[in-house]
Amino acid sequence: MPSHDLTILLPLKGRDDFSLRWFRYASMHSLPYKVLVADGGHDEGLESQLRRDGIFDRIDCDYVRYPFDYSIEIFLRKMADALRRVQTPFVVIANNDDFIFFEALAISVAFLKGNPDFASSRGEIWDFAVSGGVRSPIYGRMIGVRKLYFHPSVGGDSAQERVEDMAVKFHSAGHDIVRTPVLADIYARIVETGLDDFRFADRCWSFMIAAAGKMHRSDNLYMLHQSHGDMSALTHFGRPSHWIAGPDWDRDLDCFAACLASSISKIDGAEFYKAKNDVWRMAVRHFLDLVVNDLKSNFHKPPPRLRQALLKTAQRLLGQHSLLETSVRQLRAIRNTHAAPHAPLPPSYVVRFAGIEQFLRKPPAAGRS
């Protein structure tokens, strides 16, 4: 019997082979949750294929077509509209190239039901790639399995405290199970700002979830995230040091700060301009760290050109009165900070991953999903 607690929101734009694989996997595992497809692709071929294969007879799915996602603004409007259609108390946004361990969703839903001060929850996310298949990267051999995020729960008694905590531990909250009214309100607010940059939007909704409530991270296996050449992280996110030098960066930064400050002000009862000033200070540190990490990954040693790039970034963030000391501390961090070691694969995960690897090694016959 389908659960009435959670909706899986699946935004689509092309990549039909991934979508067919996602639904095939979900159908094989008798997905117990409602699926809401928000399709912003070009044509109706995917929906027709799923109907011919009887997928909608086995999965509770609403399929909604939207105008083509030719811009981030159109995508965000699509998401805001789709979230208004969700009727369950909790929602999770899924990608068609990832594998969710559906039983893990119930763990996070149960946690949120019992902990009203938390806005979101999820378990561990591991990364993998597919190689050697005739339809790679759709089917083939699973390789490169590693833990994707090293990130504890986000806490704090106020929205500002939680946002500051999230800044220290940041990664996208795009895979979290979130209380539906919270996420629907967040996307509506982002659309109102006119924000038209995917990296800023990703940070905006992630920080706004933290502002709304604590964020829970459990140690249960939650999802396998696939890395490949057409994944959103590559198609929508450029190098941070290039992104921060873009022509619309100042405008988008102001939209981001105003949107997040509005949430903090509403939740904490703080004065808006004070909240915006606090967000600005947090953003300076957060984005400077982002660029430093980008530079670290592209230079083995901190030569003069790295120092020049970092000083230029600090000046862009802080204005003409930027402190040299801030940049020097970040340069020292390049020498003193080491990448987190890869987490060992727990023995209990081996069997779970083996099931997906077996699925990936058996593609359907031609013409079937």
Secondary structure as UniProt FT lines:
FT   STRAND          6..12
FT   HELIX           16..28
FT   TURN            29..30
FT   STRAND          34..39
FT   HELIX           45..52
FT   TURN            53..54
FT   HELIX           55..58
FT   STRAND          61..65
FT   HELIX           72..85
FT   STRAND          90..93
FT   TURN            96..97
FT   STRAND          99..100
FT   HELIX           102..114
FT   TURN            116..117
FT   STRAND          118..131
FT   TURN            134..137
FT   STRAND          141..147
FT   HELIX           159..168
FT   TURN            174..175
FT   STRAND          177..179
FT   HELIX           180..193
FT   HELIX           198..212
FT   STRAND          214..226
FT   TURN            229..230
FT   HELIX           232..235
FT   HELIX           240..243
FT   TURN            244..245
FT   TURN            247..248
FT   HELIX           249..268
FT   HELIX           272..298
FT   HELIX           304..318
FT   TURN            320..321
FT   HELIX           324..336
FT   HELIX           347..360
FT   TURN            366..367
//
